[in-house]
Amino acid sequence: MAQDDKRYFFYFALTILMVALVYQPKVYAQRPVNEIEITQHIADTSKQRDLIDIGKEILRIKPPKSVDSTGKKVYFSFLPFSTAVPGGGHALITSTTAGFYLGERTNTYMSKLTFTPYTNFGKRFGLPIRSYIWLKENNWVIDGDIRLLKYPHETWGIGKEHHGNQQINLDYTYFRLYQHALKRIHGGLFMGIGYDLDYRMNIKSTSDIPLKEYTSYPYGTDLKNKSISSGVSLNFIYDTRANSINTWAGNYANLQFRINPTFLGSDQNWKSLFFEIRRYHRLTQDRNRQNMIAMRSFFWTVFNSKAPYLDLPNLGWDPYNSSGRGFPVSRFRSKSLYYLETEYRRDITQNGLFGFVAFVNFTTINGPKNTMFEDWNVGTGAGARIKFNKNSGTNIGIDYGISKNHRGVRLTLGEVF
């Protein structure tokens, strides 16, 4: 391993050790069931209010006299909106989130399925489906990500070799198939394997400068008709969040080691490591009020392998595409990337219908003109929250983020992380 990579791993290990020492888990209102920590995300939804309640009042729809206690009901949330897309222009996006239980609520977490198609009724479209499924009694967790996108893409090269207004544009059709199955080992710790495919077709530069010349990076920049990364992954997850749509308490960690050999169809032999931790620290004992500090950090590296340019770690392309509020997508790309974010969440109204968040994030990467952990890029902002579905905890999020040379609005259905 190169000396630079050894130094990055030292800083990363030190950061993880500090987080583990400072933020000892403190769980509110939890009880062990079959060695699983179950966290109630909301104690009494009858005291909460959401847009569905308001709609029922307007339409004069009477709620049922009895409440389904099996916990197997599906809670849907739906949000259509228009937004800018990478590469310019606007697209109509329809985001649908479904929260449901595949077992009793006393021993099974809420599963999540999201479907966010978009189109500009022209040459841009996307059909992404994300799933995070808890089987009965949390014995297995199934993590899936399937996407078919016609994806315009802005890029700034490796590290910070180009300024914010010096990007070039790429376009391609992208198919992703990630599927991971993890078995519970003990408590909230899961281990499993997965298959990961990134298949890009009809790659082309829409700028005058060729990508290979612009980046001076030799792998995956010759813009052949296609690029394939096909590999297997070893996955570890630690998860004590009863609800990943809107976490009320708990902790989360995700470690993935991926190998992409040519005999599985990859253009190059390369490997990657992704490690993320999340901590949700409640500031109040009130089970019906949101008052929390949420923290996350992740480290993503491809070592010194021959990873294709479009598969390099980059901001906004972490597993849930949730990093980098305040920055354009893929603003920073490198062989190694470290990200840290903190968000304060609080209700405004007593019934939880309205709330707000304030956030700040930090990104550091290596590159020909910058050094990792010595050069930091900061994004910050705030946002409003409107409760759409109190049973699944789904919020409509409207965030305004700013960074150097950029600012923008992000709409989400569910919390960002």
C-alpha positions in Angstrom: 0.0 0.0 0.0 1.3 3.5 -0.9 2.5 5.8 1.8 -0.4 8.3 1.1 -3.0 5.5 1.5 -1.4 4.5 4.8 -1.7 8.0 6.0 -5.3 8.3 5.0 -6.2 5.1 6.9 -4.4 6.3 10.0 -6.4 9.5 10.0 -9.6 7.6 9.3 -9.0 5.1 12.1 -8.2 7.9 14.5 -11.5 9.7 13.6 -13.5 6.5 14.1 -11.8 5.9 17.5 -12.6 9.5 18.6 -16.3 9.2 17.6 -16.6 5.9 19.4 -15.1 7.4 22.6 -17.1 10.6 22.5 -20.5 9.4 21.4 -21.3 6.4 23.6 -24.8 5.1 22.6 -27.6 6.3 24.8 -30.9 4.7 23.9 -34.3 6.1 24.8 -37.3 3.9 25.6 -35.7 0.7 24.2 -36.2 -2.9 25.2 -34.4 -6.0 24.1 -36.5 -8.5 22.2 -34.6 -11.6 21.1 -31.4 -9.7 21.5 -32.7 -6.9 19.2 -32.9 -3.3 20.3 -36.3 -2.0 19.3 -36.8 1.8 19.3 -40.2 3.3 19.1 -39.9 6.2 16.7 -43.1 7.9 17.9 -44.8 7.0 21.2 -48.3 8.2 20.4 -49.3 9.2 16.8 -52.7 10.2 18.0 -51.1 13.4 19.3 -49.4 14.0 16.0 -50.8 15.8 13.0 -49.9 15.4 9.3 -51.1 16.4 5.8 -53.2 13.3 5.6 -55.2 14.4 8.7 -55.7 17.8 7.0 -56.8 16.2 3.8 -59.3 14.0 5.6 -60.8 17.0 7.3 -61.1 18.9 4.0 -62.7 15.9 2.3 -64.7 15.0 5.4 -63.4 11.5 5.5 -64.1 9.8 8.8 -61.3 7.6 10.3 -62.1 3.9 11.1 -63.4 3.2 14.6 -60.6 0.6 15.3 -56.9 0.7 14.5 -55.1 -2.2 12.9 -52.7 -3.5 15.6 -50.9 -6.1 13.4 -48.4 -3.5 12.2 -48.5 -4.9 8.7 -50.2 -1.9 7.1 -48.4 -0.1 4.3 -48.0 3.7 4.7 -47.6 5.5 1.4 -46.3 9.1 0.9 -46.3 10.8 -2.5 -44.7 14.1 -3.7 -44.6 15.5 -7.2 -42.3 18.4 -7.9 -40.1 20.1 -10.5 -36.4 20.7 -10.0 -33.2 21.4 -11.8 -31.2 18.4 -13.0 -27.4 18.0 -13.4 -26.3 19.3 -16.8 -28.9 22.0 -16.9 -32.7 22.2 -17.4 -35.6 21.0 -15.3 -37.4 17.7 -14.8 -40.6 16.6 -13.3 -39.9 14.3 -10.3 -42.5 12.1 -8.5 -41.2 10.6 -5.3 -43.1 7.8 -3.6 -42.1 6.3 -0.2 -43.7 3.2 1.3 -43.1 2.2 4.9 -44.3 -1.2 6.1 -43.7 -4.1 8.5 -43.1 -7.7 7.6 -43.5 -8.8 11.2 -44.8 -7.7 14.6 -43.8 -4.1 15.6 -42.4 -5.5 18.9 -39.6 -7.4 17.2 -39.4 -6.1 13.6 -38.2 -2.7 12.2 -40.1 -0.8 9.6 -39.1 -1.6 6.0 -38.7 1.1 3.4 -39.3 1.2 -0.4 -38.7 4.4 -2.4 -39.5 5.0 -6.1 -38.5 8.4 -7.6 -39.0 8.5 -11.4 -38.2 11.7 -13.2 -38.4 13.0 -16.8 -38.1 16.3 -18.7 -40.3 14.8 -21.4 -37.3 14.8 -23.7 -33.9 13.0 -23.5 -33.7 12.8 -19.7 -35.4 10.3 -17.5 -34.8 8.2 -14.4 -36.4 5.1 -12.9 -34.6 4.5 -9.5 -36.0 2.0 -6.9 -34.4 1.7 -3.5 -35.3 -0.8 -0.8 -34.3 -1.6 2.7 -36.3 -4.6 3.9 -36.4 -6.1 7.4 -37.6 -9.7 7.4 -39.6 -11.2 10.3 -38.0 -10.6 13.8 -35.1 -8.8 12.1 -33.3 -12.0 11.2 -32.3 -10.7 7.8 -32.0 -7.3 6.1 -32.2 -7.0 2.3 -30.7 -3.9 0.8 -31.4 -3.2 -2.9 -30.7 -0.4 -5.4 -32.0 -0.7 -9.0 -31.7 2.3 -11.4 -32.2 3.0 -15.1 -31.2 6.6 -15.9 -30.5 8.8 -18.8 -28.1 10.9 -16.8 -26.5 14.3 -17.7 -23.4 14.7 -15.6 -21.2 17.6 -14.8 -17.6 16.9 -13.7 -14.7 18.8 -12.4 -11.8 16.3 -12.8 -9.7 14.8 -9.9 -9.5 16.7 -6.6 -9.7 20.4 -7.0 -7.7 20.7 -10.3 -10.5 22.8 -11.8 -12.5 25.7 -10.4 -16.3 25.8 -9.8 -17.0 27.4 -13.3 -14.6 25.1 -15.2 -16.7 22.0 -15.4 -17.4 19.9 -18.5 -20.5 17.9 -19.3 -21.0 14.2 -19.9 -24.1 12.3 -20.9 -24.8 8.5 -20.8 -27.4 5.9 -20.0 -26.8 4.2 -16.7 -28.0 0.9 -15.3 -27.3 0.0 -11.7 -28.1 -3.3 -9.9 -27.0 -3.6 -6.3 -28.4 -6.4 -4.1 -27.2 -7.3 -0.6 -28.5 -9.9 1.8 -27.3 -9.8 5.4 -27.9 -12.2 8.3 -28.2 -11.1 11.9 -25.1 -12.2 13.9 -25.9 -10.6 17.2 -28.2 -7.8 18.3 -28.0 -5.1 15.7 -25.0 -6.5 13.8 -25.5 -8.1 10.4 -23.1 -9.6 7.9 -23.7 -10.7 4.3 -22.6 -10.7 0.7 -23.9 -8.9 -2.4 -23.6 -8.3 -6.1 -22.9 -4.8 -7.5 -23.2 -3.8 -11.2 -22.6 -0.4 -12.7 -23.2 -0.4 -16.5 -22.9 2.8 -18.4 -23.9 3.0 -22.1 -23.5 5.6 -24.9 -21.1 7.7 -22.9 -20.3 11.0 -24.6 -18.8 14.4 -23.9 -21.0 17.3 -24.6 -18.1 19.8 -24.2 -15.2 20.6 -26.5 -12.5 19.2 -24.2 -12.1 15.4 -24.2 -12.5 13.9 -20.8 -9.1 12.2 -20.9 -7.4 15.5 -21.7 -9.4 17.4 -19.1 -8.7 14.9 -16.2 -5.3 13.4 -17.1 -6.7 10.2 -15.6 -6.0 7.1 -17.7 -8.9 4.7 -16.7 -12.4 5.0 -18.1 -11.8 8.4 -19.7 -11.4 7.3 -23.3 -15.3 7.5 -23.6 -15.8 4.2 -25.3 -19.4 3.2 -26.0 -19.8 1.6 -22.6 -18.2 1.1 -19.1 -18.8 -1.9 -16.9 -18.0 -2.5 -13.3 -19.3 -5.9 -12.1 -18.3 -7.2 -8.6 -19.1 -8.9 -5.4 -19.1 -7.3 -2.0 -18.7 -8.2 1.6 -21.1 -6.2 3.8 -21.4 -5.4 7.5 -24.3 -3.4 8.9 -25.0 -2.3 12.5 -28.5 -0.8 12.7 -30.6 -0.1 15.8 -33.0 2.4 14.0 -36.6 1.2 14.2 -37.4 3.6 11.3 -34.9 4.5 8.6 -37.4 6.9 6.9 -37.2 9.3 9.9 -35.0 8.0 12.6 -36.2 8.9 16.1 -33.3 7.2 18.0 -30.6 4.6 17.4 -27.3 4.2 15.5 -26.2 3.0 12.1 -22.9 1.8 10.6 -22.2 0.3 7.1 -19.0 -1.3 6.0 -18.6 -2.6 2.4 -15.6 -4.1 0.7 -16.2 -4.5 -3.0 -14.0 -6.4 -5.6 -14.6 -5.9 -9.3 -12.6 -8.6 -11.3 -12.5 -8.7 -15.1 -13.8 -12.3 -15.1 -17.1 -11.0 -13.8 -17.3 -8.6 -16.7 -15.5 -5.5 -15.3 -13.4 -3.4 -17.7 -10.6 -3.2 -15.0 -9.6 -5.1 -11.9 -10.3 -2.7 -9.0 -11.6 -2.7 -5.5 -13.2 -0.2 -3.1 -13.9 0.3 0.6 -16.9 2.3 2.0 -17.4 2.9 5.7 -20.1 5.0 7.2 -21.3 5.7 10.7 -24.4 7.6 11.9 -25.4 8.8 15.3 -28.8 10.1 16.4 -28.6 11.9 19.8 -31.9 13.1 21.3 -31.9 16.2 23.4 -35.2 15.7 25.1 -37.0 12.8 26.8 -40.3 13.9 25.3 -41.3 11.0 23.0 -43.6 13.2 20.9 -41.3 16.1 20.2 -38.4 16.1 17.8 -35.3 17.8 19.2 -32.2 16.0 18.0 -28.6 16.3 16.7 -27.9 13.8 13.9 -24.3 13.1 12.8 -22.8 11.1 10.0 -19.4 10.5 8.5 -18.1 8.2 5.8 -14.8 7.3 4.2 -14.7 6.0 0.6 -11.6 4.9 -1.2 -10.6 2.8 -4.2 -7.0 2.3 -2.9 -4.5 2.5 -5.8 -6.6 0.3 -8.1 -7.5 1.1 -11.6 -11.0 2.3 -11.0 -12.8 3.8 -13.9 -13.2 7.6 -13.6 -17.0 7.5 -13.3 -16.8 4.9 -10.5 -14.4 7.0 -8.4 -15.7 8.2 -5.0 -17.5 11.5 -5.5 -19.7 13.8 -3.6 -23.4 13.0 -3.9 -22.9 9.5 -5.1 -22.6 7.7 -1.8 -25.0 4.7 -1.5 -28.1 6.9 -0.7 -27.0 9.9 -2.9 -27.6 12.0 0.2 -24.3 13.8 0.7 -23.2 17.3 -0.3 -26.1 19.6 0.4 -25.1 23.0 -0.8 -22.9 21.5 -3.6 -23.7 20.5 -7.2 -23.7 16.7 -7.7 -20.2 15.2 -8.2 -18.5 18.5 -7.4 -15.6 16.6 -5.9 -14.2 13.3 -7.2 -11.0 11.5 -6.1 -9.6 8.1 -5.2 -10.3 8.8 -1.6 -13.0 10.9 0.0 -14.0 11.7 3.6 -17.3 13.3 4.5 -18.6 14.7 7.8 -22.1 16.2 8.4 -24.1 17.4 11.4 -27.8 18.4 11.4 -30.0 19.8 14.1 -33.7 18.8 13.9 -36.6 20.3 15.8 -40.3 20.6 15.7 -41.9 24.0 15.5 -45.4 23.1 16.4 -46.5 21.0 19.3 -48.3 18.5 17.1 -45.2 17.8 14.9 -46.8 19.1 11.7 -44.1 21.7 11.1 -40.4 21.6 11.9 -37.0 22.8 10.8 -33.4 21.6 10.4 -30.0 23.4 10.2 -27.0 21.6 8.8 -23.3 21.9 8.0 -21.0 19.4 6.1 -17.3 19.1 5.4 -15.6 17.2 2.5 -11.9 16.5 2.0 -10.3 14.7 -1.0 -6.9 14.0 -2.4 -5.8 15.4 -5.8 -3.0 16.9 -7.8 -3.6 20.4 -6.4 -4.8 19.6 -2.8 -4.0 17.3 0.1 -6.6 15.2 2.0 -7.4 16.2 5.6 -5.6 19.6 5.0 -8.0 21.1 2.5 -11.7 21.1 3.5 -14.8 22.1 1.6 -17.8 23.4 3.6 -21.5 23.4 2.8 -24.2 24.7 5.1 -27.9 25.6 5.1 -31.3 25.1 6.7 -34.6 23.6 5.8 -38.3 23.3 6.6 -40.1 20.0 7.5 -43.8 19.3 6.9 -45.2 16.0 8.3 -46.8 14.1 5.4 -47.5 10.7 7.1 -47.2 10.5 10.9 -47.5 6.7 10.9 -44.4 6.2 8.9 -42.8 9.4 10.2 -42.4 10.7 6.6 -41.6 14.4 6.2 -41.5 16.6 3.2 -38.1 18.3 3.3 -37.2 21.6 1.7 -33.6 22.4 2.2 -31.6 25.5 1.0 -27.8 24.9 0.9 -24.9 27.1 0.1 -21.2 26.6 -0.6 -18.5 28.5 -2.4 -19.7 29.3 -5.9 -23.0 27.4 -5.5 -26.4 27.5 -3.8 -29.5 25.5 -4.4 -32.8 23.9 -3.1 -33.2 20.2 -2.4 -36.6 18.6 -1.9 -36.9 15.2 -0.3 -39.6 12.8 0.9 -38.2 11.5 4.2 -35.1 12.7 6.0 -31.8 13.1 4.1 -30.0 10.7 6.5 
